Amino acid sequence: MTTTPLPETAVVRVSRGNFEPARFAEVQAMTVATGRYLIPAIKQLPGLISYYAGAFPDGSMVHVSIWESDEHAQQMGRLKEMIVDARADAEKAGVTFIPIVNYPVDWSI
């Protein structure tokens, strides 16, 4: 396996939410639907290395992204499509959010 090394300043941004497990189908559909407008918007941000989003039937969802730096990851907190549109869609589906954390990368494979 060959991987490109991450910059020393790289961070992993983790955004988590919880919802009633009975609403899983609704939350999963919302996650797919918000991807239609989030993906193009996020791709425009400088410093993005990778991004993943998913929901699990136990009542949890996550967005995990890797950025070149904390400064780059902080852009997500200003992205209208994320902080207004996607948040509203998620809250309509019953998602409550846990505070977002940007973790410095100590090692990677």
C-alpha positions, 0 to 999 in steps of 0.5 A: 500500500502506497499513500501520500504523506499528510502535511505536518499541519493536517487535521481530522475534523469530526462532526457527530450527531445523534437521532432516534434510531426509529428515524434512521431511514429518514436521516439516511435519506437526508444524508444522501440528499444533503450530499447533492449540494454539500459535495460541490460546495465543499469541493470548492474549499482549499485544503480539503484532502478527503471527506466522508459522511454516513449514518448508522441505524443505532442513531448516530451520524458522522462527517469526517474530513481531513484538511491540510490545516486547522485554518482550512478545516475552520472554513466549514464553520463558515460554509452556508451550505453546511451551517444553514442548509444542511444543519436545518435539514438534519434538525428537521430529521431529528438530529442533534449535534455534538460539538465539532472537533478538529484533531491534529494528526499524530500519525497515519497509514 
